[in-house]
Structure formats: structure tokens, C-alpha cells
């Protein structure tokens, strides 16, 4: 199966002025690490299967220079954006498993794509070794500010009263799955309208063309601050640090959570000692105060899970989202 050139979903929402292919070299004084002893002497490619500026890209650019410092090799961030991150993720799945090819994956690439496509190019569990989580955060449910609804329950009631006139802007498969779950569990009456990315979706809701969107916090914060959008709920298990007054879906009466996480993966046949060495280094990096400060500044949290816990979470989420896709009769992609 080849990904369509014309596609419906794009995962990442924010486009910053970032190089799509960025190398980091190590300072000469850096201390040699265990990982450096295990890797071949060649540049390491960190593939981001999405455009520059989104969560996966931010994660890659946080860890790349810090890995370079201890490994004493170049770490190159390579953005290979495509529909739902399929192309870049598949590239790493089939790459040489020697530790010099990494993928920064996320909920979409490693928990959703396996069920989203009729004939997926890769198996997100079988074809990868989950190495280490980097960050996690819930999605924000934001609505057009001129709607009368002031909270989640009001909004659900509003959709039911409008007789199918409410549009949900869909910016990616994660957002669509969460939207479908809300519709199934609450009886909300909304039409899913796909947009080519988070920015067009947010613009459409800000203008009243559509009425709600589920996206990452940094993608809607400016519109919320300006009053063009109203945040009424977040999908994570905890409230977002950037939106402390916005309740979770659970607090709003819906027993449902979904987090958008990002983590590092290797091809499945990579030697275990290399994967373990990477896991230790990345866990050390994500615990650094300056890294945690950067993550909380964009509405995300560091994930403390071990390598084994991260692998179990990926598998669990893949099974969970497969069930939602089937139960909601979400159309699979070719």
C-alpha cells in the first residue's frame, strides 16, 4: 500500500521556522557514554514523520543536541512529513537496526495507524522497539466563542438542539477518534469536517465556519487568549498547566481520556543493549530542568515511564484505539 498524495489527515499543527534537516555535532570535551561505545561511527538519523514545529519535532530537537554531547557523533533531525506520519515511520521500520536510525513517534503513528489503514505499511508494535517516552499532554476541546455554550455539558446540549448543523473541525486522526468517542458516549450531534492540518482547522473554528476542534494546547492558546475560541475541556487525565481553569472531560461528566504522547523508537531488530542505552540517556535528558521547563511551556509534561512501561502503554493504546475505530465505524484509509 502506498500513502495517497491526496490525504485527509495531517497530525501536526504548528509550523515554525525550523530547518527540516538539522545536524548537531558534539563538543570535543564531552564525556564518552556507554551508548557511544555501542554505536557505529557514523551520523545518527532521527526521523520525525511530521512537519517541523509540532510536538514530535520539538521532542527530536530537544534530545538530538544532548545525545550528540555524550555520544560524540552527529545526530541529524530529518523531517519526513506525510499523511499521518506514515512515510517517515515506515522508513525507520525498514532501516538497518544498528542504532543509527531513530523515529520520534506519537499516539498517531504508533497507536492509531495500525488500525486506521486497511493495509498499513508497518506494524507499530511488531516492527519497532519502544525505547523511551518524551512527553505527553491532552488535547484541548475549543469551541467558537460566539456559541452560547459555556461548558462541555452546555455544548453537548447545544449540538443536540441544532439538528445536525454543528460542525466539528477534524485536524488529524487522533482528533477524529476523540471526537467520535464524544459523539458515541454523549449523543452529540455533529458533522465531522476534515481540514488539512491543525492551523486550517483552528482558523475555521475561530471564524465560525466550524464550531469545535480538538487539538494540542499550543495550537489553540493564542486564539483562546484573544477570545476567538473558548476552551471548555481537555482530554487528558489531568488539567493542562497552560489552561488550569479548564476541566478535564472526566470532571465534566464523561468517563473518557486520551493523551497525545511522543516517544522514541528503534527498528525492532536493534540489539537490546543499544535500545537500553538509548533509554537511559533519553530518560536522563527528559529529566533535565531546562527540558522540563520547555515542555511545560508548550503545555506538555515529561513522561517518567520506564522502557518496559512505555512499550506496554504503546501496545495498550493500539488496542484501545482499534476498538474505538471499529465501534465508531470510522472509515479506514487505503
C-alpha positions in Angstrom: 0.0 0.0 0.0 1.3 3.4 -0.9 0.1 6.5 1.0 -2.1 8.8 -1.0 -0.7 12.0 -2.2 -4.2 13.5 -1.6 -4.8 12.9 2.0 -7.3 13.7 4.6 -5.3 13.9 7.8 -2.2 15.7 9.0 -1.2 15.2 12.5 0.9 18.2 13.5 -0.5 21.5 13.9 2.1 24.3 14.2 4.6 25.4 11.6 7.7 27.2 12.9 10.7 28.5 11.0 12.8 25.4 11.6 15.3 23.5 9.4 13.8 20.2 8.2 17.2 18.6 8.1 19.4 19.7 11.1 22.6 18.1 12.3 24.0 18.6 15.8 27.7 17.9 16.4 29.2 17.1 19.8 31.6 19.4 21.7 35.1 17.9 21.8 35.2 17.9 25.6 32.1 15.8 26.1 32.4 12.7 28.2 32.1 9.3 26.4 29.0 7.4 27.3 28.1 3.7 27.2 26.0 4.4 24.1 29.0 5.8 22.3 30.8 2.5 22.7 27.9 0.6 21.1 27.0 2.7 18.0 28.8 2.5 14.7 30.9 5.6 13.9 28.5 7.3 11.6 25.9 10.1 11.9 22.6 9.1 13.6 19.4 9.9 11.8 16.4 10.9 14.0 13.4 10.8 11.7 10.4 13.0 12.5 7.5 11.8 10.4 5.7 15.1 10.6 6.4 18.7 9.6 8.7 21.0 11.6 7.2 22.8 14.6 4.8 20.2 16.1 5.2 18.0 19.2 7.3 15.2 17.6 9.7 17.8 16.0 10.1 19.7 19.3 10.9 16.4 21.1 13.5 15.5 18.5 15.2 18.9 18.7 15.3 18.7 22.5 17.1 15.3 22.6 19.3 15.5 19.5 21.9 18.0 20.6 22.0 16.5 24.1 22.6 13.0 22.7 25.3 14.4 20.5 27.1 15.8 23.5 27.6 12.4 25.1 27.9 10.2 22.1 30.3 12.4 20.2 28.6 11.8 16.9 26.3 13.9 14.7 22.6 13.5 15.3 20.5 14.7 12.4 16.9 15.6 12.7 15.2 14.7 9.4 11.6 15.8 8.9 9.8 13.4 6.5 6.2 14.7 6.7 3.4 12.8 5.1 -0.2 11.9 5.8 -0.4 10.6 9.3 3.3 10.3 9.5 3.3 7.0 7.5 6.2 7.6 5.2 8.9 8.6 7.8 7.7 5.9 10.3 7.8 3.2 7.6 11.3 4.3 6.6 12.7 3.7 10.1 10.8 0.4 10.4 12.7 -0.9 7.4 16.1 0.8 8.3 19.2 -1.0 9.3 18.8 -2.0 13.0 22.2 -0.8 14.3 21.1 2.1 16.5 21.8 4.8 13.8 18.1 5.2 12.8 15.6 6.5 15.3 12.0 7.5 14.9 10.2 10.1 17.1 6.7 8.6 17.0 3.5 9.6 18.7 0.0 8.4 19.5 -0.9 8.7 15.8 2.0 6.9 14.3 2.3 4.1 16.8 -1.2 3.7 18.4 -3.6 4.7 15.7 -2.2 4.0 12.2 -2.2 0.2 12.6 -6.0 0.3 12.7 -6.6 3.4 10.7 -5.3 1.9 7.4 -6.8 -1.2 5.7 -3.3 -2.4 4.7 -0.8 -0.5 6.9 2.8 -0.3 5.7 4.1 -1.2 9.1 3.0 -2.8 12.3 3.5 -0.2 15.1 4.2 -2.8 17.7 5.8 -5.7 15.9 8.2 -3.6 13.7 9.5 -1.3 16.4 11.3 -1.4 19.8 9.8 1.3 22.0 12.8 3.0 23.6 11.7 5.9 25.8 8.8 8.3 26.2 9.5 12.0 25.9 6.3 14.0 26.6 2.6 13.8 26.9 -0.4 16.1 27.0 -4.2 16.1 26.5 -6.0 17.7 23.6 -8.0 20.8 24.1 -11.7 20.9 23.1 -12.2 24.5 21.9 -15.4 26.0 20.5 -16.3 29.1 18.5 -16.5 31.8 21.1 -19.9 33.2 19.9 -21.7 30.0 20.7 -23.9 30.2 23.8 -22.3 27.2 25.4 -20.1 28.0 28.4 -19.0 24.5 29.3 -18.9 20.9 28.0 -22.4 19.9 29.1 -23.9 23.1 27.6 -22.1 22.4 24.3 -23.4 18.8 24.1 -26.9 20.0 24.7 -26.4 22.7 22.1 -25.4 20.2 19.4 -28.5 18.1 20.1 -30.7 21.1 19.7 -29.3 22.2 16.4 -30.5 19.3 14.3 -27.2 18.4 12.7 -26.0 22.0 12.0 -22.9 21.8 14.2 -19.6 21.1 12.5 -16.5 19.5 14.2 -13.2 20.5 12.6 -11.0 17.5 12.2 -7.3 18.1 12.1 -6.0 14.6 12.4 -6.9 11.0 13.2 -6.3 11.5 16.9 -8.7 14.4 17.0 -11.2 12.4 14.9 -11.1 9.4 17.2 -11.6 11.6 20.2 -14.5 13.4 18.5 -16.1 10.1 17.5 -15.8 8.9 21.1 -17.5 12.1 22.4 -20.3 11.6 19.9 -20.8 7.9 20.8 -20.7 8.5 24.6 -22.8 11.6 24.8 -25.1 11.5 21.7 -23.7 14.8 20.5 -25.0 15.7 17.0 -22.0 16.9 14.9 -20.7 16.6 11.4 -17.0 15.8 11.0 -15.4 18.2 8.6 -11.8 17.4 7.7 -9.1 20.0 7.4 -5.5 19.7 6.1 -3.8 20.3 9.5 -4.4 22.0 12.8 -3.9 25.5 11.6 -6.7 25.5 9.0 -9.0 23.7 11.5 -8.3 26.3 14.2 -8.8 29.2 11.7 -12.1 27.7 10.6 -13.5 27.4 14.1 -12.2 30.9 15.0 -14.2 32.3 12.1 -17.4 30.3 12.9 -17.1 28.1 9.7 -16.9 25.1 12.0 -17.8 25.1 15.7 -15.4 22.9 17.6 -11.9 21.5 17.4 -9.8 19.0 19.4 -6.1 19.8 19.1 -2.9 20.3 21.1 -2.7 23.2 23.6 -0.1 25.2 21.8 -2.2 25.1 18.6 -5.1 27.0 20.2 -3.6 29.0 23.0 -3.3 32.3 21.0 -6.9 32.1 19.9 -8.1 31.3 23.4 -6.1 34.2 24.8 -7.6 36.6 22.2 -11.1 35.5 22.9 -11.8 34.0 19.4 -12.0 30.5 20.9 -13.4 29.2 24.2 -11.7 26.2 25.8 -14.3 24.0 27.5 -12.5 20.8 28.3 -9.2 18.9 28.0 -8.9 15.2 27.2 -6.0 14.3 29.4 -6.2 12.7 32.9 -5.1 15.9 34.4 -5.7 19.6 33.7 -3.3 21.3 31.4 -0.7 23.6 33.0 -1.3 26.2 30.4 -5.1 26.1 31.0 -5.5 25.4 34.7 -9.1 26.6 34.8 -10.3 24.3 32.0 -11.7 21.0 33.4 -11.0 17.5 32.1 -13.7 15.5 30.3 -13.9 13.3 33.4 -14.5 16.3 35.5 -17.2 17.4 33.0 -19.1 14.1 33.4 -17.6 12.0 30.5 -15.6 8.9 31.5 -13.0 9.3 28.7 -9.4 10.3 28.5 -6.9 10.5 25.6 -3.4 11.8 25.7 -1.2 12.7 22.8 2.2 11.3 23.7 5.6 11.4 21.9 8.4 8.9 22.3 11.5 7.4 20.6 11.5 4.2 18.7 14.1 1.9 17.0 13.7 -0.8 14.3 12.6 -4.0 16.1 15.7 -6.0 15.4 18.0 -3.4 17.1 20.2 -5.1 19.7 18.6 -4.8 23.2 21.8 -3.3 24.8 21.6 -0.4 22.3 17.9 0.2 23.0 18.6 0.1 26.7 21.5 2.5 26.5 19.3 4.9 24.5 16.5 4.5 27.1 18.8 5.5 29.9 20.2 8.6 28.0 16.8 9.8 26.9 15.4 9.4 30.4 18.3 11.4 31.8 17.7 14.1 29.1 14.0 14.5 29.7 14.6 14.9 33.5 16.8 17.9 32.9 15.2 21.1 34.4 15.7 23.1 31.2 14.0 20.3 29.1 11.1 20.0 31.6 10.7 23.8 31.5 10.5 23.8 27.7 7.9 21.1 27.8 5.6 22.7 30.4 5.9 26.0 28.5 4.1 24.4 25.5 1.6 22.5 27.6 3.3 19.1 27.9 4.7 17.0 30.7 7.7 14.7 30.8 6.8 11.1 31.0 8.5 9.1 33.7 7.7 5.6 32.4 10.5 3.0 32.0 11.2 1.4 28.7 9.0 -1.6 29.6 6.2 0.6 30.8 6.4 2.7 27.6 6.2 -0.4 25.4 3.2 -1.7 27.4 1.5 1.6 27.0 2.0 1.7 23.2 0.5 -1.8 22.9 -2.4 -0.9 25.2 -3.2 2.3 23.3 -3.0 0.5 20.0 -5.6 -2.0 21.1 -7.8 0.7 22.7 -7.9 2.9 19.6 -8.5 -0.1 17.3 -11.7 -0.7 19.3 -12.8 2.9 19.0 -12.2 2.9 15.3 -14.3 -0.2 14.9 -17.1 0.8 17.3 -17.4 4.3 15.7 -17.4 2.8 12.2 -14.6 5.3 11.3 -13.7 4.9 7.7 -10.4 3.1 7.2 -7.9 4.6 4.7 -6.4 2.8 1.7 
